[in-house]
Amino acid sequence: MTARIIATEQAISLINELRHTHGPLMFHQSGGCCDGSQPMCFPEGEFKVGASDVCLGEIAGCKFYMSADQFNYWKHTQLMLDVIRGRGSSFSLEIPLGVRFHTRSRVFTDAEIAELEGT
Amino acid sequence: MERVIQRTKAIKMGNPLDATVMMGAQASEDQYQKILSYLDIGKQEGAEVLTGGEAFRQNSGLENGYYVQPTLLKGNNKMRVFQEEIFGPVACVTTFKTTEEAIAIANDTLYGLGAGVWTRDAHELYQVPRAINAGRVWVNCYHAYPAHAPFGGYKKSGFGRETHKMMLNHYRQTKNMLISYGKQKLGFF
């Protein structure tokens, strides 16, 4: 089964640390204007998602969303949630820890795309 | 394009305290990593690297600095490196055959903060910028930010405008005071 969103061990360990402090969590990938394009981590339900958002899947029990029109440009890529050092500038929950969630992308193979579209 | 590539290659990188250096480091590690991730996805999507395309390595104690080579990518407008703002020293180049096609490419995006048009045609000079859905369109210039000119984005690039006198109204309330100067009672009682 091909997943649209996966995570590194470091990302999962950071999610577990944040969940210990904040409870259930969610992610929303911010748009690509200015210095956006970053995964945003919020307490579950704090960011209101609706019909204009797509859920790409779950990582470590957290739903990962993106706006539907952005998904249209991103759907040929698998996203991998990673963690990098450095203080980012956003309201994402990990910021005070001096680390930043980071989205890496990989282009799906034709076989993977066929499998994803079949579901 | 050959001349653009030469000009890009001529950008001098290095220690930003050196007055001859034209481009220093990126502002933060997360920005640096984000730019490198875009270069990675751009190459995966099949963009051709015309110049740059990697981190910039140098000696003299700046080995671990967040330096990225000035980069030109050639590809098509469906690629993510064309669709999103990389916020780094990366320009993406594509080709078009007609003015209509150029306008369609310019508008095939979720965003619309700034755009640029270069032309010697007096008709295109007006018609093309009017057709582009962006909050500012520079014509035969680029990246000028005069203090009095309204600035802001169409589509997902934002709400409202900044920096023009009329924008002051965004920060003000209109108050209506109805004061009677009459010394006579109004007559209700």
Interface residues (C-beta under 8 A of the other chain):
Chain A: G31 G32 C33 C34 D35 G36 S37 Q38 D69 Q70 Y73 W74 T77 I84 R85 G86 R87 G88 S89 R100 H102 T103 R104 S105 R106 V107
Chain B: S28 E29 D30 Q31 Q33 K34 S37 D40 I41 Q44 E45 K78 R80 Q83 E84 E85 F87 L110 Y111 L113 G153 K156 S157 G158
